[in-house]
Amino acid sequence: MALARAHSVALVGVRGYLIEVEADIAQGLPATILVGLPDTALREARDRIRAAIVNSAEKWPQSKITVGLSPASLPKRGSGFDAAIAIAILAAADALPPSSPAGIMFLAELGLDGRLRPVPGVLPAVVAAAAAGLNTVVVAAGNAAEARLVPGVRVICAGSLAEVAIWLRGGPVPVPESPPADRSGGALGPPLRHKDLAEVLGQSEARKAAEICAAGGHNLSLLGPPGAGKTMLAERLPTILPRLDPAAALEVTSIHSVAGTLPPDAGLLTEPPFCAPHHTASKAAIVGGGSTVIRPGAASLAHRGVLFLDEAPEFQRDVLDALRQPLEAGEVIIARSAMCATFPARFTLVLAANPCPCAKSSSGGAGCGCSPATRRRYLGRLSGPLLDRVDVKIQLQPVNRQEMLYDRKFTETSAVVAARVAAARERMAHRLTGTPWRLNAEIPGAELRRSFPPEPGAVRPLDRAMELGQVSARGADKIVRVAWSVADLAGKPRPGTDEINVAISLWLGVSR
């Protein structure tokens, strides 16, 4: 046979596109031509595939071989097409039954000895294959657990190209060297479930603010001296968030799969992710980017979880301002000359900052040598448009030993607070049934005013704040959203004047 076809998947962002791999063997001088917008890594596949086929005891065709990747207009990147190209060539050379690759997706890199090696992005690739009607996928053994996360798909995990060829000829199904790992689920980053909100002593207002943010998905700013509990509170925020539902878990796991940060044999990620990049991180590290291969950044890795920026004024200002669009849209759009990739990025932003560069400033300013102008300049690194997108602002004060001992009697564990948060989210889900939104923070301003108004007369304090110039139009919408979250936590059907006043004080960062 002179022509054969196999299938693979190309990834653009976290979306997969089915690729038809065609191999044509014709008369002419021996050569291998690869067409269809391949990148450098894919062009090098010619030599890898030839060595893999020869070292798998198969015969390499001594003819002109043309390999086409369709659709040709879509850029293809990476080494995951190796297995599909090798199978298509073998089928075109009549070394395999012509119809054997039909209905199968192949996704693996080939070693020179014919071994199948794992590649990133298998989960969204298998999802795309299943959506296109390919219910059988062939992957490397290291990607088997990830591929099995997609229901209704038969996963063939092979160790080598020779095993795949034997199977396609009607032989036994390849058996992995080790049994699949446990798929009970997990989380990335440092383990946070062993931490408890009750450990944050002396900061009752900050704990309540964290609960409100967890319930409604609101952004949080923490301003206070070192040792006040900013980092402790941020790290414990994920412990009061509900576990991810199946759709969100699949979405989050796909992002980490594309980024290559998914641990080997990891199951579906059911814990809200927590991402805390260092303040030296670049713009590409925060929002994603890349010239040849576009990778998601910390904003997408924190999707459906928490993005914590400690020492926020130390970040480059353009890096912080790059978060403004994801905070509004819930996604990151990265445009390059060849393509445009979109990554989900709906996260809870937590900013932590000291009141001045020397970090000695407290309520009384004792021991601080920074001038008022220096403090303003330092905190001015957090731009007004960015802070306008932060719903809740809290000023933490230093805590002494007596306050910590006294507060032990009033602190609640993460389990207790998480139960209230879950109940509040159930009320939101019931209220938002039939809409594309799931949290109060996601409701657009126009829809918020039209379909979810507070009690009559409740917004009078907000009107006065706007007349005084304390609140912008965007801020007014955010205050109403926070008021809805306060009402949901209290079990009220609609926010009243008290909830609006609480939301205003949280927006302005005024202690009550």
DOSEVO-907610 format. One record per residue (C-alpha): x, y, z. Coordinates in Angstrom, 3 decimals. Layout:
BEGIN
(rogu (X Y Z))
...
END
This chain:
BEGIN
(rogu (0.000 0.000 0.000))
(rogu (1.348 3.451 -0.911))
(rogu (-0.821 5.532 1.422))
(rogu (-1.879 5.046 5.047))
(rogu (-3.365 7.164 7.803))
(rogu (-3.114 7.425 11.577))
(rogu (-4.300 10.010 14.077))
(rogu (-2.780 12.154 16.780))
(rogu (-3.689 15.395 18.580))
(rogu (-2.179 18.891 18.535))
(rogu (-2.631 21.166 21.540))
(rogu (-3.250 24.910 21.377))
(rogu (-3.496 26.155 24.938))
(rogu (-5.547 23.506 26.725))
(rogu (-7.634 22.654 23.680))
(rogu (-6.825 19.643 21.537))
(rogu (-7.280 19.360 17.760))
(rogu (-7.424 16.013 15.998))
(rogu (-4.574 15.622 13.480))
(rogu (-4.678 13.195 10.577))
(rogu (-1.213 11.823 9.866))
(rogu (-0.852 10.621 6.258))
(rogu (2.168 8.688 4.995))
(rogu (2.738 8.264 1.273))
(rogu (5.461 5.997 -0.145))
(rogu (6.330 6.702 -3.767))
(rogu (9.091 5.929 -6.213))
(rogu (12.111 8.167 -6.044))
(rogu (15.329 8.727 -4.211))
(rogu (15.141 7.705 -0.517))
(rogu (14.036 10.737 1.472))
(rogu (11.588 11.681 4.192))
(rogu (9.580 14.876 3.758))
(rogu (7.434 16.260 6.583))
(rogu (4.764 18.845 5.712))
(rogu (2.011 20.558 7.683))
(rogu (3.664 23.373 9.687))
(rogu (5.917 21.250 11.933))
(rogu (8.212 22.931 14.447))
(rogu (11.895 22.105 14.975))
(rogu (11.233 19.265 17.418))
(rogu (8.779 17.725 14.974))
(rogu (11.163 18.074 12.016))
(rogu (13.755 16.147 14.002))
(rogu (11.224 13.333 14.312))
(rogu (12.355 11.967 10.928))
(rogu (15.654 10.710 12.306))
(rogu (14.131 9.530 15.604))
(rogu (11.410 7.576 13.836))
(rogu (13.787 5.926 11.386))
(rogu (16.082 4.746 14.166))
(rogu (13.097 3.580 16.247))
(rogu (11.640 1.545 13.353))
(rogu (14.972 -0.083 12.491))
(rogu (15.758 -0.882 16.130))
(rogu (12.283 -2.406 16.507))
(rogu (13.205 -5.085 13.940))
(rogu (11.059 -3.443 11.267))
(rogu (12.131 -2.528 7.745))
(rogu (12.559 1.128 6.770))
(rogu (11.211 1.817 3.256))
(rogu (13.995 2.720 0.849))
(rogu (11.784 5.071 -1.116))
(rogu (10.501 8.612 -1.062))
(rogu (8.314 9.071 2.025))
(rogu (6.008 12.057 2.375))
(rogu (4.298 12.600 5.714))
(rogu (1.464 15.116 5.858))
(rogu (-0.107 16.512 9.007))
(rogu (-3.633 17.749 8.438))
(rogu (-5.075 20.345 8.879))
(rogu (-1.951 21.855 7.368))
(rogu (-2.795 25.379 8.526))
(rogu (-2.568 24.467 12.228))
(rogu (0.948 24.700 13.725))
(rogu (2.202 21.416 15.216))
(rogu (4.687 21.368 18.056))
(rogu (6.422 18.783 20.170))
(rogu (7.428 15.146 19.887))
(rogu (4.041 13.584 20.645))
(rogu (3.411 12.856 16.945))
(rogu (6.291 10.332 16.726))
(rogu (4.204 7.221 17.345))
(rogu (1.464 8.202 14.890))
(rogu (3.992 8.985 12.136))
(rogu (5.821 5.675 12.673))
(rogu (2.583 3.671 12.562))
(rogu (1.430 5.482 9.401))
(rogu (4.760 4.745 7.671))
(rogu (4.663 1.068 8.644))
(rogu (1.072 0.763 7.426))
(rogu (1.928 2.488 4.127))
(rogu (4.825 0.028 3.672))
(rogu (2.429 -2.930 4.222))
(rogu (4.302 -3.886 7.396))
(rogu (0.972 -3.460 9.244))
(rogu (-2.599 -4.191 8.111))
(rogu (-3.771 -1.070 6.250))
(rogu (-6.903 -0.644 8.356))
(rogu (-5.262 -1.373 11.734))
(rogu (-4.662 2.277 12.781))
(rogu (-8.262 3.280 12.033))
(rogu (-10.158 4.731 15.006))
(rogu (-7.043 4.912 17.199))
(rogu (-5.183 7.954 18.504))
(rogu (-1.414 7.608 19.007))
(rogu (0.377 10.031 21.313))
(rogu (3.943 9.298 22.417))
(rogu (7.531 10.241 21.774))
(rogu (9.849 7.570 20.392))
(rogu (13.310 6.786 21.679))
(rogu (16.013 5.707 19.252))
(rogu (15.617 2.146 20.520))
(rogu (11.873 2.181 19.882))
(rogu (10.709 2.869 23.425))
(rogu (7.554 4.941 23.922))
(rogu (8.188 7.938 26.132))
(rogu (5.572 10.064 27.924))
(rogu (4.692 13.562 26.755))
(rogu (2.863 16.455 28.468))
(rogu (-0.737 17.322 27.704))
(rogu (-2.094 13.775 27.401))
(rogu (-5.311 14.471 29.324))
(rogu (-6.687 17.264 27.049))
(rogu (-5.448 15.283 24.042))
(rogu (-7.460 12.215 25.056))
(rogu (-10.494 14.437 25.719))
(rogu (-10.176 15.821 22.174))
(rogu (-9.784 12.334 20.709))
(rogu (-12.882 11.106 22.521))
(rogu (-14.860 14.142 21.324))
(rogu (-13.802 13.314 17.749))
(rogu (-15.055 9.732 18.078))
(rogu (-11.728 7.941 18.636))
(rogu (-12.392 5.683 21.608))
(rogu (-9.004 3.928 21.660))
(rogu (-5.739 5.698 22.467))
(rogu (-2.171 4.432 22.551))
(rogu (0.158 6.187 24.993))
(rogu (3.391 5.481 26.834))
(rogu (3.118 3.614 30.112))
(rogu (4.047 6.788 32.017))
(rogu (0.926 8.543 30.652))
(rogu (-1.492 5.651 31.219))
(rogu (-2.936 6.836 34.544))
(rogu (-3.533 10.307 33.136))
(rogu (-5.187 8.981 29.960))
(rogu (-7.515 6.733 31.996))
(rogu (-9.036 9.779 33.669))
(rogu (-11.246 10.265 30.602))
(rogu (-14.289 7.979 30.891))
(rogu (-15.349 5.778 28.011))
(rogu (-11.912 5.583 26.390))
(rogu (-9.883 2.396 25.960))
(rogu (-6.274 3.106 26.883))
(rogu (-3.467 0.965 25.453))
(rogu (-0.235 1.699 27.300))
(rogu (2.798 0.219 25.566))
(rogu (6.461 0.179 26.373))
(rogu (7.791 0.126 22.822))
(rogu (6.907 0.533 19.161))
(rogu (7.427 -3.210 18.669))
(rogu (4.663 -3.975 21.194))
(rogu (2.276 -1.637 19.361))
(rogu (3.102 -3.238 15.998))
(rogu (2.481 -6.749 17.374))
(rogu (-0.863 -5.629 18.803))
(rogu (-1.943 -4.025 15.507))
(rogu (-1.124 -7.291 13.725))
(rogu (-3.609 -9.079 15.964))
(rogu (-1.286 -10.009 18.801))
(rogu (-1.858 -9.586 22.537))
(rogu (-2.604 -6.243 24.116))
(rogu (0.571 -4.694 25.566))
(rogu (0.818 -5.082 29.332))
(rogu (2.457 -2.260 31.336))
(rogu (5.523 -3.147 33.382))
(rogu (3.818 -2.015 36.599))
(rogu (0.132 -1.782 37.578))
(rogu (-1.585 1.598 37.331))
(rogu (-1.044 3.861 40.313))
(rogu (-3.773 4.955 42.687))
(rogu (-6.119 7.504 41.071))
(rogu (-7.789 8.765 44.194))
(rogu (-6.798 12.327 43.414))
(rogu (-4.518 14.872 44.955))
(rogu (-3.226 18.406 44.812))
(rogu (-0.142 20.151 43.511))
(rogu (2.215 22.286 45.476))
(rogu (2.841 22.130 49.218))
(rogu (0.389 20.039 51.243))
(rogu (-2.108 22.458 52.763))
(rogu (-4.890 20.297 54.173))
(rogu (-2.914 19.658 57.361))
(rogu (-2.933 23.407 58.042))
(rogu (-5.866 24.895 59.896))
(rogu (-7.486 28.317 59.992))
(rogu (-7.681 28.067 63.789))
(rogu (-3.902 28.563 63.880))
(rogu (-4.319 32.216 62.820))
(rogu (-4.721 33.808 66.250))
(rogu (-5.613 37.387 67.077))
(rogu (-6.931 38.233 63.610))
(rogu (-10.652 37.560 63.838))
(rogu (-11.524 40.201 61.241))
(rogu (-9.022 38.746 58.756))
(rogu (-10.355 35.230 59.321))
(rogu (-13.910 36.426 58.631))
(rogu (-12.717 38.239 55.499))
(rogu (-11.074 35.030 54.279))
(rogu (-14.348 33.171 54.837))
(rogu (-16.270 35.744 52.784))
(rogu (-13.699 35.549 49.974))
(rogu (-13.823 31.741 49.983))
(rogu (-17.598 31.759 49.766))
(rogu (-17.972 34.220 46.901))
(rogu (-14.637 33.872 45.088))
(rogu (-13.547 37.422 45.936))
(rogu (-10.012 38.794 45.790))
(rogu (-8.244 39.726 49.028))
(rogu (-5.561 42.232 50.019))
(rogu (-3.679 41.885 53.323))
(rogu (-1.669 44.833 54.618))
(rogu (0.284 44.522 57.841))
(rogu (3.695 44.235 59.513))
(rogu (5.734 41.016 59.497))
(rogu (4.463 38.352 61.855))
(rogu (0.860 39.569 61.785))
(rogu (-0.305 36.398 60.010))
(rogu (-0.621 37.408 56.346))
(rogu (1.123 34.361 54.912))
(rogu (-0.509 32.012 57.438))
(rogu (-3.951 33.240 56.440))
(rogu (-3.273 32.974 52.705))
(rogu (-1.933 29.421 53.011))
(rogu (-5.030 28.372 54.953))
(rogu (-7.510 29.863 52.537))
(rogu (-7.536 26.699 50.340))
(rogu (-8.426 24.596 53.399))
(rogu (-11.850 26.252 53.599))
(rogu (-12.574 26.012 49.881))
(rogu (-14.808 23.153 48.689))
(rogu (-13.253 20.324 46.736))
(rogu (-13.428 20.650 42.968))
(rogu (-16.423 19.158 41.216))
(rogu (-15.683 16.669 38.387))
(rogu (-15.855 19.266 35.597))
(rogu (-13.578 21.729 37.422))
(rogu (-11.206 18.923 38.436))
(rogu (-10.848 17.807 34.816))
(rogu (-10.220 21.405 33.745))
(rogu (-7.576 22.001 36.428))
(rogu (-5.861 18.680 35.751))
(rogu (-5.734 19.460 32.018))
(rogu (-3.967 22.767 32.686))
(rogu (-1.314 21.113 34.833))
(rogu (-0.943 18.356 32.254))
(rogu (-0.202 20.891 29.509))
(rogu (2.213 22.733 31.811))
(rogu (4.064 19.502 32.555))
(rogu (3.616 19.932 36.311))
(rogu (1.331 16.936 36.793))
(rogu (3.151 14.315 38.890))
(rogu (3.648 10.876 37.289))
(rogu (0.640 8.573 37.745))
(rogu (-1.306 11.429 39.344))
(rogu (-5.049 11.112 39.525))
(rogu (-7.660 13.764 38.961))
(rogu (-6.811 16.854 41.014))
(rogu (-9.700 17.416 43.391))
(rogu (-8.072 19.938 45.760))
(rogu (-8.161 23.657 44.879))
(rogu (-4.643 24.542 43.690))
(rogu (-2.470 26.982 45.603))
(rogu (0.213 28.861 43.672))
(rogu (2.664 31.265 45.338))
(rogu (5.277 32.536 42.832))
(rogu (8.358 34.405 44.042))
(rogu (8.401 38.170 43.628))
(rogu (11.189 37.860 41.021))
(rogu (8.821 36.002 38.659))
(rogu (8.564 37.433 35.141))
(rogu (5.401 38.395 33.321))
(rogu (5.495 35.175 31.296))
(rogu (5.838 33.147 34.488))
(rogu (2.740 34.795 35.959))
(rogu (0.333 34.977 33.011))
(rogu (1.994 32.470 30.664))
(rogu (3.785 32.802 27.368))
(rogu (6.621 31.489 25.266))
(rogu (7.888 32.038 21.745))
(rogu (7.675 28.525 20.295))
(rogu (5.741 26.545 22.895))
(rogu (3.113 28.559 24.792))
(rogu (2.867 27.438 28.409))
(rogu (0.364 28.459 31.091))
(rogu (1.602 30.707 33.897))
(rogu (0.890 30.874 37.605))
(rogu (-2.464 32.571 36.978))
(rogu (-3.697 29.512 35.063))
(rogu (-2.020 27.010 37.378))
(rogu (-4.071 28.622 40.178))
(rogu (-7.327 28.199 38.217))
(rogu (-10.212 27.370 40.600))
(rogu (-7.831 27.929 43.492))
(rogu (-5.681 30.628 45.083))
(rogu (-2.915 32.775 43.584))
(rogu (-0.888 34.235 46.454))
(rogu (1.513 37.113 45.796))
(rogu (3.557 37.594 48.950))
(rogu (5.457 40.883 49.221))
(rogu (3.298 42.138 46.361))
(rogu (4.964 45.595 46.066))
(rogu (8.255 43.816 45.303))
(rogu (6.821 42.413 42.053))
(rogu (7.499 44.382 38.898))
(rogu (4.629 46.774 38.267))
(rogu (4.029 45.535 34.718))
(rogu (3.825 41.974 36.056))
(rogu (1.105 42.963 38.520))
(rogu (-0.799 44.978 35.951))
(rogu (-0.756 41.993 33.591))
(rogu (-3.183 40.341 36.025))
(rogu (-5.843 42.981 35.455))
(rogu (-7.291 41.344 32.344))
(rogu (-7.419 37.783 33.806))
(rogu (-9.093 39.126 36.952))
(rogu (-11.904 40.539 34.845))
(rogu (-12.214 37.892 32.114))
(rogu (-11.286 34.731 34.015))
(rogu (-8.926 33.661 31.242))
(rogu (-5.539 34.509 29.756))
(rogu (-5.294 35.086 25.998))
(rogu (-1.753 34.865 24.619))
(rogu (-1.403 36.015 21.019))
(rogu (1.576 35.136 18.856))
(rogu (2.161 35.565 15.143))
(rogu (1.403 31.902 14.423))
(rogu (-1.434 31.257 16.879))
(rogu (-3.552 32.495 19.751))
(rogu (-3.793 30.330 22.896))
(rogu (-6.394 30.704 25.640))
(rogu (-5.882 29.402 29.173))
(rogu (-8.536 29.438 31.922))
(rogu (-7.527 31.668 34.845))
(rogu (-10.395 32.119 37.296))
(rogu (-8.652 32.288 40.651))
(rogu (-8.864 34.036 44.001))
(rogu (-6.064 36.594 44.183))
(rogu (-4.467 37.230 47.565))
(rogu (-2.037 40.158 47.851))
(rogu (0.146 40.523 50.941))
(rogu (2.213 43.628 51.633))
(rogu (4.139 45.310 54.422))
(rogu (3.158 48.919 55.156))
(rogu (6.619 50.236 54.262))
(rogu (9.980 49.050 52.844))
(rogu (11.641 48.605 56.248))
(rogu (8.679 46.506 57.422))
(rogu (8.818 48.066 60.888))
(rogu (5.801 50.277 60.549))
(rogu (2.910 49.403 62.847))
(rogu (-0.138 51.213 64.103))
(rogu (2.074 53.657 65.932))
(rogu (4.985 53.617 63.503))
(rogu (7.479 52.800 66.280))
(rogu (10.905 51.863 64.993))
(rogu (10.136 52.850 61.407))
(rogu (12.473 55.282 59.698))
(rogu (10.508 55.574 56.470))
(rogu (9.048 58.925 55.576))
(rogu (5.380 59.246 54.578))
(rogu (6.487 59.837 50.993))
(rogu (8.537 56.624 51.050))
(rogu (5.563 54.643 52.321))
(rogu (3.271 56.109 49.692))
(rogu (5.820 55.375 46.967))
(rogu (6.250 51.796 48.203))
(rogu (2.544 50.983 48.328))
(rogu (2.053 52.955 45.112))
(rogu (3.653 50.039 43.280))
(rogu (0.249 48.418 43.599))
(rogu (-1.573 50.399 40.939))
(rogu (-5.010 51.854 41.475))
(rogu (-6.589 49.838 38.635))
(rogu (-5.271 46.618 40.186))
(rogu (-6.547 47.456 43.675))
(rogu (-9.856 48.450 42.116))
(rogu (-10.213 44.767 41.214))
(rogu (-9.602 43.597 44.782))
(rogu (-12.902 43.169 46.587))
(rogu (-11.739 42.883 50.197))
(rogu (-8.921 44.865 51.828))
(rogu (-7.809 44.111 55.367))
(rogu (-5.262 45.890 57.556))
(rogu (-3.706 43.502 60.057))
(rogu (-2.319 44.846 63.328))
(rogu (0.473 43.300 65.415))
(rogu (-0.758 40.715 67.900))
(rogu (0.620 40.322 71.410))
(rogu (0.649 37.191 73.530))
(rogu (-2.425 38.142 75.591))
(rogu (-4.529 38.641 72.465))
(rogu (-3.398 35.299 71.065))
(rogu (-4.280 33.453 74.272))
(rogu (-7.664 35.179 74.476))
(rogu (-8.501 34.477 70.841))
(rogu (-7.976 30.714 71.222))
(rogu (-11.447 30.460 72.729))
(rogu (-13.091 31.978 69.628))
(rogu (-11.166 30.480 66.720))
(rogu (-12.906 27.929 64.524))
(rogu (-11.284 25.062 62.657))
(rogu (-11.092 24.957 58.883))
(rogu (-13.670 22.149 58.837))
(rogu (-16.242 24.303 60.638))
(rogu (-15.653 27.311 58.393))
(rogu (-15.566 25.124 55.253))
(rogu (-19.028 23.807 56.124))
(rogu (-20.415 27.361 56.189))
(rogu (-18.655 28.150 52.932))
(rogu (-20.127 25.035 51.310))
(rogu (-23.618 25.965 52.513))
(rogu (-23.216 29.498 51.137))
(rogu (-22.088 28.138 47.785))
(rogu (-25.122 25.876 47.665))
(rogu (-27.322 28.958 48.067))
(rogu (-25.402 30.651 45.254))
(rogu (-25.743 27.603 43.013))
(rogu (-29.493 27.503 43.608))
(rogu (-29.846 31.225 42.896))
(rogu (-27.631 31.073 39.782))
(rogu (-29.304 27.992 38.312))
(rogu (-29.702 28.412 34.571))
(rogu (-26.904 30.986 34.302))
(rogu (-23.286 30.470 33.197))
(rogu (-21.984 31.706 36.562))
(rogu (-21.292 29.743 39.709))
(rogu (-20.034 32.333 42.220))
(rogu (-21.079 35.834 43.216))
(rogu (-17.744 37.247 42.025))
(rogu (-18.434 36.005 38.485))
(rogu (-21.773 37.790 37.923))
(rogu (-21.422 40.688 35.427))
(rogu (-22.321 44.110 36.747))
(rogu (-25.261 44.675 34.382))
(rogu (-26.796 41.306 35.267))
(rogu (-26.120 41.927 38.965))
(rogu (-28.095 45.171 38.925))
(rogu (-30.887 43.783 36.779))
(rogu (-31.494 40.307 38.232))
(rogu (-29.936 40.324 41.714))
(rogu (-30.623 43.685 43.401))
(rogu (-30.301 44.051 47.202))
(rogu (-33.233 44.947 49.431))
(rogu (-34.978 48.258 48.640))
(rogu (-33.055 51.161 50.130))
(rogu (-30.069 48.997 51.083))
(rogu (-27.715 50.715 48.631))
(rogu (-28.096 54.209 50.116))
(rogu (-24.754 53.948 51.995))
(rogu (-23.158 52.876 48.728))
(rogu (-24.650 55.851 46.900))
(rogu (-23.155 58.200 49.481))
(rogu (-19.729 56.545 49.153))
(rogu (-19.858 57.003 45.383))
(rogu (-20.878 60.671 45.743))
(rogu (-17.852 61.206 48.017))
(rogu (-15.564 59.608 45.421))
(rogu (-14.615 56.727 47.720))
(rogu (-15.938 54.053 45.403))
(rogu (-15.708 53.673 41.617))
(rogu (-18.431 52.221 39.416))
(rogu (-16.518 48.922 39.270))
(rogu (-16.073 49.068 43.017))
(rogu (-19.805 49.546 43.529))
(rogu (-20.520 46.302 41.680))
(rogu (-17.872 44.490 43.698))
(rogu (-19.340 45.792 46.951))
(rogu (-22.762 44.441 46.008))
(rogu (-21.202 41.074 45.133))
(rogu (-19.444 40.927 48.515))
(rogu (-22.712 41.893 50.220))
(rogu (-24.391 38.937 48.512))
(rogu (-21.657 36.639 49.872))
(rogu (-22.140 38.040 53.378))
(rogu (-25.884 37.424 53.060))
(rogu (-25.330 33.885 51.750))
(rogu (-23.110 33.067 54.741))
(rogu (-25.790 34.432 57.065))
(rogu (-28.562 32.519 55.290))
(rogu (-30.426 35.676 54.233))
(rogu (-32.386 35.723 50.983))
(rogu (-31.069 39.174 49.958))
(rogu (-28.430 41.590 51.265))
(rogu (-29.708 44.496 53.333))
(rogu (-28.186 47.698 54.685))
(rogu (-26.026 45.837 57.210))
(rogu (-24.483 43.613 54.532))
(rogu (-23.853 46.635 52.279))
(rogu (-22.134 48.470 55.145))
(rogu (-19.950 45.443 55.863))
(rogu (-19.011 45.178 52.200))
(rogu (-18.160 48.919 52.025))
(rogu (-15.895 48.683 55.068))
(rogu (-14.147 45.628 53.562))
(rogu (-13.721 47.440 50.264))
(rogu (-12.252 50.555 51.872))
(rogu (-10.075 48.539 54.285))
(rogu (-11.633 50.219 57.317))
(rogu (-11.708 48.209 60.556))
(rogu (-15.155 47.866 62.109))
END
